[in-house]
Amino acid sequence: MPSATREKVIQRVTEIAERAARREGLSVWDVELAGSGRNRVLRIYIDREGGVTLADCELISQQVGAVLDAEDVVPGESYHLEVSSPGVERRLNKPEHFEHCRGSKVRLQLREPVEGQRRWEGVLEGLDEGQVVLNAGAGRTIRVRMEIIEKANLKFEW
């Protein structure tokens, strides 16, 4: 599937999922379309304050699945629909994720080094002019451009 088509599918699925999630007091954290051919997987991550239940996932899967089938959103393609929570070590990949998780511990893996390092952990201070601001401890604050972040996750601590 061409990249532009993939993005259109993800955008339409996100719209459908957000509408269903809002009705149930949930939010959509992210939507992914992975794999190809018979191994294509459409993943919708839902969230709510206090957590998501299996019943929430089943309900959104049924509601979204019915609309996707009726509208043939993934044209001519077979796919498997998965709906789940983004988890405690959820991936952060959108500006709104970084704002939402302000004050949380995060782990960053970068495409290019900042101050000689490609891996950072610290407390997320948020976004400032398109840069992620991270308190790396010991009075050290780093600023990272979004485009050089390869992977960012919340860091769960017991």
OpenMM code with the backbone's topology and positions (N, CA, C; nanometers):
from openmm import Vec3, app, unit

residues = "MET PRO SER ALA THR ARG GLU LYS VAL ILE GLN ARG VAL THR GLU ILE ALA GLU ARG ALA ALA ARG ARG GLU GLY LEU SER VAL TRP ASP VAL GLU LEU ALA GLY SER GLY ARG ASN ARG VAL LEU ARG ILE TYR ILE ASP ARG GLU GLY GLY VAL THR LEU ALA ASP CYS GLU LEU ILE SER GLN GLN VAL GLY ALA VAL LEU ASP ALA GLU ASP VAL VAL PRO GLY GLU SER TYR HIS LEU GLU VAL SER SER PRO GLY VAL GLU ARG ARG LEU ASN LYS PRO GLU HIS PHE GLU HIS CYS ARG GLY SER LYS VAL ARG LEU GLN LEU ARG GLU PRO VAL GLU GLY GLN ARG ARG TRP GLU GLY VAL LEU GLU GLY LEU ASP GLU GLY GLN VAL VAL LEU ASN ALA GLY ALA GLY ARG THR ILE ARG VAL ARG MET GLU ILE ILE GLU LYS ALA ASN LEU LYS PHE GLU TRP".split()
positions = [
    Vec3(0.0852, -0.1174, 0.0000),
    Vec3(0.0000, 0.0000, 0.0000),
    Vec3(0.0896, 0.1234, 0.0000),
    Vec3(0.0687, 0.2140, -0.0945),
    Vec3(0.1499, 0.3366, -0.0992),
    Vec3(0.1366, 0.4176, 0.0297),
    Vec3(0.2425, 0.4906, 0.0623),
    Vec3(0.2479, 0.5682, 0.1857),
    Vec3(0.1321, 0.6672, 0.1987),
    Vec3(0.0985, 0.7366, 0.0904),
    Vec3(-0.0107, 0.8345, 0.0948),
    Vec3(-0.1440, 0.7661, 0.1241),
    Vec3(-0.1660, 0.6491, 0.0636),
    Vec3(-0.2889, 0.5734, 0.0889),
    Vec3(-0.2923, 0.5260, 0.2334),
    Vec3(-0.1793, 0.4766, 0.2823),
    Vec3(-0.1689, 0.4300, 0.4206),
    Vec3(-0.2064, 0.5433, 0.5166),
    Vec3(-0.1536, 0.6630, 0.4920),
    Vec3(-0.1827, 0.7782, 0.5792),
    Vec3(-0.3307, 0.8146, 0.5753),
    Vec3(-0.3925, 0.8074, 0.4567),
    Vec3(-0.5360, 0.8367, 0.4449),
    Vec3(-0.6185, 0.7344, 0.5221),
    Vec3(-0.5796, 0.6086, 0.5126),
    Vec3(-0.6503, 0.5024, 0.5861),
    Vec3(-0.6377, 0.5273, 0.7366),
    Vec3(-0.5162, 0.5555, 0.7833),
    Vec3(-0.4949, 0.5801, 0.9261),
    Vec3(-0.5762, 0.7012, 0.9725),
    Vec3(-0.5784, 0.8060, 0.8922),
    Vec3(-0.6551, 0.9261, 0.9271),
    Vec3(-0.8043, 0.8939, 0.9382),
    Vec3(-0.8585, 0.8194, 0.8411),
    Vec3(-1.0020, 0.7858, 0.8436),
    Vec3(-1.0340, 0.6935, 0.9597),
    Vec3(-0.9502, 0.5939, 0.9863),
    Vec3(-0.9715, 0.5031, 1.0994),
    Vec3(-0.9676, 0.5818, 1.2301),
    Vec3(-0.8751, 0.6763, 1.2406),
    Vec3(-0.8649, 0.7594, 1.3607),
    Vec3(-0.9938, 0.8372, 1.3823),
    Vec3(-1.0485, 0.8969, 1.2761),
    Vec3(-1.1750, 0.9714, 1.2873),
    Vec3(-1.2880, 0.8819, 1.3370),
    Vec3(-1.2986, 0.7634, 1.2792),
    Vec3(-1.4045, 0.6690, 1.3165),
    Vec3(-1.3859, 0.6247, 1.4618),
    Vec3(-1.2626, 0.5907, 1.4984),
    Vec3(-1.2331, 0.5431, 1.6339),
    Vec3(-1.2564, 0.6527, 1.7376),
    Vec3(-1.2180, 0.7760, 1.7051),
    Vec3(-1.2376, 0.8871, 1.7995),
    Vec3(-1.3856, 0.9118, 1.8252),
    Vec3(-1.4660, 0.9020, 1.7213),
    Vec3(-1.6107, 0.9209, 1.7378),
    Vec3(-1.6679, 0.8138, 1.8313),
    Vec3(-1.6296, 0.6892, 1.8085),
    Vec3(-1.6785, 0.5789, 1.8934),
    Vec3(-1.6256, 0.5930, 2.0358),
    Vec3(-1.4988, 0.6268, 2.0495),
    Vec3(-1.4375, 0.6383, 2.1825),
    Vec3(-1.5027, 0.7493, 2.2643),
    Vec3(-1.5265, 0.8644, 2.2015),
    Vec3(-1.5904, 0.9772, 2.2721),
    Vec3(-1.7248, 0.9372, 2.3312),
    Vec3(-1.8039, 0.8618, 2.2535),
    Vec3(-1.9362, 0.8173, 2.3019),
    Vec3(-1.9238, 0.7340, 2.4285),
    Vec3(-1.8104, 0.6667, 2.4462),
    Vec3(-1.7910, 0.5761, 2.5603),
    Vec3(-1.7026, 0.6368, 2.6688),
    Vec3(-1.6689, 0.7654, 2.6571),
    Vec3(-1.5850, 0.8303, 2.7575),
    Vec3(-1.4384, 0.7899, 2.7484),
    Vec3(-1.3964, 0.7493, 2.6301),
    Vec3(-1.2584, 0.7062, 2.6061),
    Vec3(-1.1907, 0.8043, 2.5108),
    Vec3(-1.0605, 0.7878, 2.4938),
    Vec3(-0.9876, 0.8642, 2.3933),
    Vec3(-0.9021, 0.7676, 2.3117),
    Vec3(-0.8659, 0.8094, 2.1922),
    Vec3(-0.7782, 0.7295, 2.1057),
    Vec3(-0.6366, 0.7813, 2.1258),
    Vec3(-0.5488, 0.6933, 2.1700),
    Vec3(-0.4084, 0.7300, 2.1909),
    Vec3(-0.3325, 0.7276, 2.0586),
    Vec3(-0.3561, 0.6216, 1.9789),
    Vec3(-0.2835, 0.6075, 1.8531),
    Vec3(-0.3517, 0.5043, 1.7646),
    Vec3(-0.3207, 0.5089, 1.6353),
    Vec3(-0.3678, 0.4113, 1.5373),
    Vec3(-0.2480, 0.3728, 1.4519),
    Vec3(-0.2293, 0.2422, 1.4309),
    Vec3(-0.1189, 0.1912, 1.3493),
    Vec3(-0.1740, 0.0966, 1.2438),
    Vec3(-0.1120, 0.0947, 1.1285),
    Vec3(-0.1408, -0.0037, 1.0255),
    Vec3(-0.0076, -0.0698, 0.9932),
    Vec3(0.0054, -0.1963, 1.0294),
    Vec3(0.1333, -0.2664, 1.0158),
    Vec3(0.1174, -0.3897, 0.9272),
    Vec3(0.2289, -0.4377, 0.8759),
    Vec3(0.2295, -0.5591, 0.7956),
    Vec3(0.1778, -0.5341, 0.6552),
    Vec3(0.1623, -0.6450, 0.5820),
    Vec3(0.1124, -0.6351, 0.4448),
    Vec3(0.0394, -0.7635, 0.4088),
    Vec3(-0.0393, -0.7544, 0.3024),
    Vec3(-0.1121, -0.8716, 0.2543),
    Vec3(-0.2005, -0.9314, 0.3615),
    Vec3(-0.1929, -1.0624, 0.3756),
    Vec3(-0.2770, -1.1334, 0.4729),
    Vec3(-0.2306, -1.1114, 0.6170),
    Vec3(-0.1124, -1.0529, 0.6339),
    Vec3(-0.0586, -1.0278, 0.7680),
    Vec3(-0.0788, -0.8830, 0.8127),
    Vec3(-0.1654, -0.8077, 0.7449),
    Vec3(-0.1901, -0.6671, 0.7801),
    Vec3(-0.2669, -0.6610, 0.9121),
    Vec3(-0.2200, -0.5729, 1.0025),
    Vec3(-0.2836, -0.5547, 1.1328),
    Vec3(-0.3147, -0.4066, 1.1513),
    Vec3(-0.4385, -0.3779, 1.1859),
    Vec3(-0.4822, -0.2430, 1.2181),
    Vec3(-0.4982, -0.2373, 1.3697),
    Vec3(-0.4137, -0.1550, 1.4344),
    Vec3(-0.4150, -0.1458, 1.5809),
    Vec3(-0.4689, -0.0106, 1.6243),
    Vec3(-0.5620, -0.0141, 1.7163),
    Vec3(-0.6170, 0.1078, 1.7746),
    Vec3(-0.5897, 0.1006, 1.9244),
    Vec3(-0.5207, 0.2024, 1.9753),
    Vec3(-0.4914, 0.2101, 2.1181),
    Vec3(-0.5855, 0.3106, 2.1810),
    Vec3(-0.6628, 0.2669, 2.2809),
    Vec3(-0.7577, 0.3540, 2.3483),
    Vec3(-0.7137, 0.3763, 2.4924),
    Vec3(-0.7608, 0.4867, 2.5493),
    Vec3(-0.7185, 0.5213, 2.6850),
    Vec3(-0.8309, 0.5927, 2.7573),
    Vec3(-0.8200, 0.5953, 2.8893),
    Vec3(-0.9084, 0.6747, 2.9736),
    Vec3(-0.8422, 0.6872, 3.1094),
    Vec3(-0.8730, 0.7948, 3.1762),
    Vec3(-0.8226, 0.8140, 3.3123),
    Vec3(-0.8677, 0.6952, 3.3962),
    Vec3(-0.7749, 0.6307, 3.4650),
    Vec3(-0.8091, 0.5142, 3.5460),
    Vec3(-0.7924, 0.3823, 3.4728),
    Vec3(-0.7665, 0.3877, 3.3431),
    Vec3(-0.7382, 0.2652, 3.2685),
    Vec3(-0.8523, 0.2169, 3.1815),
    Vec3(-0.8201, 0.1206, 3.0985),
    Vec3(-0.9108, 0.0629, 2.9994),
    Vec3(-0.9376, -0.0819, 3.0375),
    Vec3(-1.0613, -0.1265, 3.0195),
    Vec3(-1.0966, -0.2654, 3.0488),
    Vec3(-1.1049, -0.3461, 2.9195),
    Vec3(-1.1091, -0.4763, 2.9349),
    Vec3(-1.1283, -0.5644, 2.8195),
    Vec3(-1.2623, -0.5341, 2.7531),
    Vec3(-1.3645, -0.5055, 2.8331),
    Vec3(-1.4962, -0.4726, 2.7788),
    Vec3(-1.4893, -0.3453, 2.6930),
    Vec3(-1.4098, -0.2463, 2.7363),
    Vec3(-1.3910, -0.1245, 2.6561),
    Vec3(-1.3328, -0.1593, 2.5199),
    Vec3(-1.2303, -0.2433, 2.5207),
    Vec3(-1.1635, -0.2825, 2.3958),
    Vec3(-1.2594, -0.3572, 2.3035),
    Vec3(-1.3365, -0.4493, 2.3600),
    Vec3(-1.4320, -0.5257, 2.2794),
    Vec3(-1.5383, -0.4351, 2.2192),
    Vec3(-1.5890, -0.3410, 2.2991),
    Vec3(-1.6929, -0.2504, 2.2513),
    Vec3(-1.6429, -0.1631, 2.1362),
    Vec3(-1.5250, -0.1042, 2.1527),
    Vec3(-1.4693, -0.0196, 2.0470),
    Vec3(-1.4372, -0.1038, 1.9231),
    Vec3(-1.3875, -0.2236, 1.9434),
    Vec3(-1.3584, -0.3126, 1.8301),
    Vec3(-1.4855, -0.3413, 1.7499),
    Vec3(-1.5942, -0.3710, 1.8191),
    Vec3(-1.7205, -0.3997, 1.7497),
    Vec3(-1.7723, -0.2764, 1.6762),
    Vec3(-1.7726, -0.1618, 1.7447),
    Vec3(-1.8261, -0.0397, 1.6836),
    Vec3(-1.7427, 0.0044, 1.5641),
    Vec3(-1.6122, 0.0090, 1.5824),
    Vec3(-1.5237, 0.0542, 1.4747),
    Vec3(-1.5216, -0.0485, 1.3617),
    Vec3(-1.5141, -0.1751, 1.3954),
    Vec3(-1.5120, -0.2811, 1.2945),
    Vec3(-1.6327, -0.2769, 1.2032),
    Vec3(-1.7504, -0.2513, 1.2598),
    Vec3(-1.8730, -0.2446, 1.1796),
    Vec3(-1.8648, -0.1301, 1.0783),
    Vec3(-1.8161, -0.0143, 1.1216),
    Vec3(-1.8056, 0.1006, 1.0304),
    Vec3(-1.6981, 0.0749, 0.9246),
    Vec3(-1.5845, 0.0192, 0.9652),
    Vec3(-1.4766, -0.0082, 0.8703),
    Vec3(-1.5237, -0.1032, 0.7608),
    Vec3(-1.5986, -0.2051, 0.7998),
    Vec3(-1.6496, -0.3005, 0.7008),
    Vec3(-1.7532, -0.2356, 0.6093),
    Vec3(-1.8440, -0.1567, 0.6683),
    Vec3(-1.9504, -0.0934, 0.5896),
    Vec3(-1.8932, 0.0070, 0.4897),
    Vec3(-1.7910, 0.0811, 0.5310),
    Vec3(-1.7331, 0.1851, 0.4445),
    Vec3(-1.6147, 0.1360, 0.3628),
    Vec3(-1.5719, 0.0118, 0.3818),
    Vec3(-1.4560, -0.0443, 0.3112),
    Vec3(-1.3361, 0.0510, 0.3200),
    Vec3(-1.3020, 0.0887, 0.4438),
    Vec3(-1.1965, 0.1873, 0.4700),
    Vec3(-1.0585, 0.1373, 0.4279),
    Vec3(-1.0341, 0.0075, 0.4433),
    Vec3(-0.9071, -0.0507, 0.3994),
    Vec3(-0.9395, -0.1249, 0.2690),
    Vec3(-0.9440, -0.0525, 0.1573),
    Vec3(-0.9969, -0.1058, 0.0324),
    Vec3(-0.9185, -0.2260, -0.0204),
    Vec3(-0.9939, -0.3306, -0.0525),
    Vec3(-0.9356, -0.4477, -0.1156),
    Vec3(-0.8316, -0.5198, -0.0327),
    Vec3(-0.8205, -0.4853, 0.0915),
    Vec3(-0.7172, -0.5452, 0.1769),
    Vec3(-0.7828, -0.6234, 0.2899),
    Vec3(-0.7270, -0.7382, 0.3224),
    Vec3(-0.7710, -0.8083, 0.4422),
    Vec3(-0.6827, -0.7590, 0.5565),
    Vec3(-0.7379, -0.7555, 0.6747),
    Vec3(-0.6621, -0.7085, 0.7898),
    Vec3(-0.7225, -0.7677, 0.9158),
    Vec3(-0.6453, -0.7637, 1.0214),
    Vec3(-0.6909, -0.8071, 1.1530),
    Vec3(-0.6981, -0.6814, 1.2398),
    Vec3(-0.8121, -0.6580, 1.3036),
    Vec3(-0.8307, -0.5405, 1.3883),
    Vec3(-0.7977, -0.5760, 1.5322),
    Vec3(-0.7108, -0.4962, 1.5943),
    Vec3(-0.6765, -0.5128, 1.7366),
    Vec3(-0.7053, -0.3811, 1.8077),
    Vec3(-0.7719, -0.3885, 1.9221),
    Vec3(-0.7972, -0.2705, 2.0044),
    Vec3(-0.7445, -0.3016, 2.1433),
    Vec3(-0.6588, -0.2122, 2.1961),
    Vec3(-0.6015, -0.2358, 2.3285),
    Vec3(-0.5644, -0.1047, 2.3952),
    Vec3(-0.5199, -0.1163, 2.5185),
    Vec3(-0.4643, -0.0027, 2.5919),
    Vec3(-0.3233, 0.0211, 2.5400),
    Vec3(-0.2749, 0.1449, 2.5459),
    Vec3(-0.1361, 0.1690, 2.5049),
    Vec3(-0.0355, 0.1170, 2.6083),
    Vec3(-0.0809, 0.0795, 2.7261),
    Vec3(0.0063, 0.0205, 2.8279),
    Vec3(0.0774, 0.1241, 2.9135),
    Vec3(0.1396, 0.0769, 3.0208),
    Vec3(0.2055, 0.1677, 3.1147),
    Vec3(0.3345, 0.2251, 3.0582),
    Vec3(0.3984, 0.1551, 2.9659),
    Vec3(0.5194, 0.2076, 2.9023),
    Vec3(0.4868, 0.2488, 2.7586),
    Vec3(0.3747, 0.3173, 2.7458),
    Vec3(0.3234, 0.3569, 2.6147),
    Vec3(0.4226, 0.4365, 2.5323),
    Vec3(0.4089, 0.4195, 2.4042),
    Vec3(0.4937, 0.4909, 2.3085),
    Vec3(0.4436, 0.6343, 2.2942),
    Vec3(0.5365, 0.7257, 2.2877),
    Vec3(0.5052, 0.8666, 2.2663),
    Vec3(0.5557, 0.9032, 2.1270),
    Vec3(0.4651, 0.9416, 2.0377),
    Vec3(0.5108, 0.9736, 1.9026),
    Vec3(0.4417, 1.0948, 1.8419),
    Vec3(0.3581, 1.1619, 1.9172),
    Vec3(0.2906, 1.2810, 1.8686),
    Vec3(0.3141, 1.3940, 1.9681),
    Vec3(0.3147, 1.5181, 1.9211),
    Vec3(0.3339, 1.6296, 2.0144),
    Vec3(0.2369, 1.6251, 2.1330),
    Vec3(0.1106, 1.5902, 2.1070),
    Vec3(0.0133, 1.5860, 2.2168),
    Vec3(0.0458, 1.4781, 2.3202),
    Vec3(0.1145, 1.3706, 2.2790),
    Vec3(0.1567, 1.2680, 2.3753),
    Vec3(0.2561, 1.3265, 2.4745),
    Vec3(0.3509, 1.4047, 2.4225),
    Vec3(0.4530, 1.4637, 2.5091),
    Vec3(0.3923, 1.5655, 2.6047),
    Vec3(0.2941, 1.6410, 2.5582),
    Vec3(0.2266, 1.7370, 2.6469),
    Vec3(0.1446, 1.6641, 2.7522),
    Vec3(0.0730, 1.5602, 2.7109),
    Vec3(-0.0122, 1.4834, 2.8025),
    Vec3(0.0694, 1.4184, 2.9149),
    Vec3(0.1901, 1.3772, 2.8837),
    Vec3(0.2729, 1.3027, 2.9796),
    Vec3(0.3729, 1.3909, 3.0537),
    Vec3(0.3549, 1.5206, 3.0470),
    Vec3(0.4401, 1.6147, 3.1193),
    Vec3(0.4471, 1.5717, 3.2669),
    Vec3(0.5691, 1.5717, 3.3215),
    Vec3(0.5894, 1.5333, 3.4611),
    Vec3(0.6160, 1.3847, 3.4819),
    Vec3(0.6072, 1.3063, 3.3748),
    Vec3(0.6305, 1.1616, 3.3830),
    Vec3(0.7744, 1.1273, 3.3466),
    Vec3(0.8191, 1.0112, 3.3953),
    Vec3(0.9514, 0.9611, 3.3562),
    Vec3(0.9412, 0.9016, 3.2169),
    Vec3(1.0397, 0.9342, 3.1331),
    Vec3(1.0414, 0.8844, 2.9962),
    Vec3(1.1801, 0.8346, 2.9589),
    Vec3(1.1814, 0.7537, 2.8540),
    Vec3(1.3046, 0.7013, 2.7969),
    Vec3(1.3049, 0.7409, 2.6504),
    Vec3(1.4126, 0.8050, 2.6052),
    Vec3(1.4253, 0.8468, 2.4661),
    Vec3(1.5407, 0.7738, 2.3991),
    Vec3(1.5198, 0.7333, 2.2755),
    Vec3(1.6269, 0.6807, 2.1917),
    Vec3(1.6306, 0.7708, 2.0691),
    Vec3(1.7479, 0.8269, 2.0402),
    Vec3(1.7607, 0.9275, 1.9358),
    Vec3(1.8313, 0.8743, 1.8114),
    Vec3(1.8003, 0.9331, 1.6974),
    Vec3(1.8661, 0.8973, 1.5711),
    Vec3(2.0073, 0.9540, 1.5646),
    Vec3(2.0281, 1.0664, 1.6330),
    Vec3(2.1617, 1.1283, 1.6374),
    Vec3(2.1862, 1.1762, 1.7797),
    Vec3(2.3097, 1.1799, 1.8220),
    Vec3(2.3394, 1.2144, 1.9611),
    Vec3(2.3088, 1.3600, 1.9970),
    Vec3(2.2703, 1.3789, 2.1205),
    Vec3(2.2571, 1.5106, 2.1824),
    Vec3(2.3512, 1.5076, 2.3024),
    Vec3(2.4426, 1.6027, 2.3061),
    Vec3(2.5454, 1.6061, 2.4105),
    Vec3(2.6179, 1.4714, 2.4216),
    Vec3(2.6435, 1.4100, 2.3049),
    Vec3(2.7216, 1.2870, 2.2988),
    Vec3(2.6464, 1.1593, 2.3319),
    Vec3(2.5152, 1.1660, 2.3549),
    Vec3(2.4373, 1.0467, 2.3902),
    Vec3(2.3178, 1.0300, 2.2972),
    Vec3(2.2857, 0.9029, 2.2691),
    Vec3(2.1658, 0.8723, 2.1900),
    Vec3(2.0524, 0.8188, 2.2767),
    Vec3(2.0813, 0.7818, 2.4009),
    Vec3(1.9780, 0.7304, 2.4920),
    Vec3(1.9716, 0.8204, 2.6150),
    Vec3(1.8490, 0.8599, 2.6491),
    Vec3(1.8277, 0.9489, 2.7623),
    Vec3(1.7086, 0.9015, 2.8444),
    Vec3(1.7161, 0.9227, 2.9740),
    Vec3(1.6030, 0.9007, 3.0640),
    Vec3(1.5911, 1.0235, 3.1523),
    Vec3(1.4676, 1.0551, 3.1879),
    Vec3(1.4467, 1.1681, 3.2767),
    Vec3(1.3001, 1.2018, 3.2884),
    Vec3(1.2723, 1.3162, 3.3474),
    Vec3(1.1352, 1.3617, 3.3659),
    Vec3(1.0996, 1.4571, 3.2515),
    Vec3(0.9906, 1.4265, 3.1855),
    Vec3(0.9451, 1.5054, 3.0729),
    Vec3(0.8890, 1.6386, 3.1220),
    Vec3(0.9464, 1.7461, 3.0736),
    Vec3(0.8974, 1.8788, 3.1107),
    Vec3(0.7995, 1.9329, 3.0073),
    Vec3(0.7843, 1.8634, 2.8942),
    Vec3(0.6883, 1.9037, 2.7918),
    Vec3(0.7549, 1.9415, 2.6624),
    Vec3(0.6849, 2.0242, 2.5851),
    Vec3(0.7334, 2.0710, 2.4550),
    Vec3(0.7535, 2.2212, 2.4602),
    Vec3(0.8557, 2.2667, 2.3889),
    Vec3(0.8807, 2.4095, 2.3763),
    Vec3(0.9337, 2.4342, 2.2360),
    Vec3(0.8558, 2.5056, 2.1556),
    Vec3(0.8933, 2.5370, 2.0183),
    Vec3(0.9338, 2.4126, 1.9389),
    Vec3(0.8532, 2.3075, 1.9503),
    Vec3(0.8772, 2.1853, 1.8747),
    Vec3(0.9881, 2.0966, 1.9278),
    Vec3(1.0416, 2.1307, 2.0444),
    Vec3(1.1463, 2.0479, 2.1048),
    Vec3(1.0945, 1.9851, 2.2337),
    Vec3(1.1331, 1.8588, 2.2536),
    Vec3(1.1015, 1.7897, 2.3779),
    Vec3(1.2023, 1.8366, 2.4823),
    Vec3(1.1509, 1.8765, 2.5975),
    Vec3(1.2364, 1.9236, 2.7056),
    Vec3(1.2366, 1.8156, 2.8139),
    Vec3(1.3578, 1.7684, 2.8475),
    Vec3(1.3740, 1.6572, 2.9409),
    Vec3(1.4675, 1.6976, 3.0535),
    Vec3(1.4209, 1.6794, 3.1775),
    Vec3(1.5058, 1.6997, 3.2939),
    Vec3(1.5790, 1.5677, 3.3154),
    Vec3(1.7075, 1.5658, 3.2837),
    Vec3(1.7868, 1.4426, 3.2889),
    Vec3(1.8519, 1.4215, 3.4260),
    Vec3(1.8160, 1.5032, 3.5238),
    Vec3(1.8695, 1.4877, 3.6594),
    Vec3(1.9967, 1.5666, 3.6801),
    Vec3(2.0327, 1.5839, 3.8059),
    Vec3(2.1539, 1.6565, 3.8452),
    Vec3(2.1580, 1.7969, 3.7835),
    Vec3(2.0402, 1.8598, 3.7740),
    Vec3(2.0339, 1.9950, 3.7213),
    Vec3(2.0547, 2.0057, 3.5714),
    Vec3(2.0508, 1.8943, 3.5032),
    Vec3(2.0764, 1.8900, 3.3590),
    Vec3(1.9451, 1.8807, 3.2815),
    Vec3(1.9210, 1.9776, 3.1948),
    Vec3(1.8026, 1.9773, 3.1095),
    Vec3(1.8477, 1.9733, 2.9644),
    Vec3(1.7881, 1.8819, 2.8878),
    Vec3(1.8210, 1.8744, 2.7451),
    Vec3(1.6971, 1.9070, 2.6629),
    Vec3(1.7215, 1.9530, 2.5420),
    Vec3(1.6157, 1.9843, 2.4465),
    Vec3(1.6428, 1.9004, 2.3211),
    Vec3(1.5396, 1.8298, 2.2754),
    Vec3(1.5555, 1.7379, 2.1626),
    Vec3(1.4506, 1.7698, 2.0561),
    Vec3(1.4960, 1.7893, 1.9323),
    Vec3(1.4027, 1.8102, 1.8212),
    Vec3(1.3219, 1.6821, 1.7980),
    Vec3(1.1931, 1.6985, 1.7781),
    Vec3(1.1038, 1.5825, 1.7579),
    Vec3(1.1530, 1.4908, 1.6459),
    Vec3(1.2042, 1.5490, 1.5376),
    Vec3(1.2407, 1.4675, 1.4213),
    Vec3(1.3605, 1.3763, 1.4449),
    Vec3(1.4377, 1.3981, 1.5503),
    Vec3(1.5500, 1.3062, 1.5756),
    Vec3(1.5160, 1.2002, 1.6796),
    Vec3(1.3927, 1.2005, 1.7292),
    Vec3(1.3527, 1.0969, 1.8253),
    Vec3(1.3155, 0.9719, 1.7474),
    Vec3(1.3909, 0.8669, 1.7703),
    Vec3(1.3640, 0.7387, 1.7056),
    Vec3(1.2541, 0.6649, 1.7803),
    Vec3(1.2608, 0.6706, 1.9139),
    Vec3(1.1651, 0.5997, 1.9975),
    Vec3(1.1557, 0.6716, 2.1311),
    Vec3(1.0332, 0.6871, 2.1815),
    Vec3(1.0115, 0.7482, 2.3120),
    Vec3(0.9005, 0.6709, 2.3833),
    Vec3(0.9256, 0.6371, 2.5086),
    Vec3(0.8283, 0.5627, 2.5882),
    Vec3(0.8236, 0.6176, 2.7294),
    Vec3(0.7062, 0.6018, 2.7925),
    Vec3(0.6986, 0.6262, 2.9355),
    Vec3(0.7829, 0.5195, 3.0026),
    Vec3(0.8387, 0.5516, 3.1183),
    Vec3(0.9185, 0.4552, 3.1937),
    Vec3(0.8414, 0.4214, 3.3211),
    Vec3(0.7981, 0.2984, 3.3307),
    Vec3(0.7226, 0.2532, 3.4464),
    Vec3(0.8182, 0.2150, 3.5583),
    Vec3(0.7904, 0.2646, 3.6767),
    Vec3(0.8719, 0.2289, 3.7923),
    Vec3(0.7823, 0.1701, 3.9005),
    Vec3(0.8282, 0.0652, 3.9625),
    Vec3(0.7505, -0.0025, 4.0670),
    Vec3(0.7464, 0.0786, 4.1909),
] * unit.nanometer
topology = app.Topology()
chain = topology.addChain("A")
for resn in residues:
    res = topology.addResidue(resn, chain)
    for name in ("N", "CA", "C"):
        topology.addAtom(name, app.Element.getBySymbol(name[0]), res)
